[in-house]
Amino acid sequence: DVDPGAVTVKTGLKSPIGRLALANSISLTPGSLVLDISEEGLTVHCLDMRTIDANDPSRTIARPFEKYLEKSFG
């Protein structure tokens, strides 16, 4: 069974290239796809929402990538 849904993920990355690299990294994760990149954050479609922290989706989706991308893109 799957539980699909979309969630907005906040990011601390300031540069557009950094956000693009984050979006590409998230989209490479099986079951997830970035739908939109904006100033507020990224809109991500997840195939199974049960694996996402409902209170802080950024922690589960973006933070594993952000700590590496922050060093490269700021």
Secondary structure, DSSP 8 states (H G I E B T S, - for coil): --B-EEEEE-----SHHHHHHHHHHHHHSTTEEEEEE-SS-EEEEESBGGGS-SS-HHHHHTHHHHHHHHHHH-
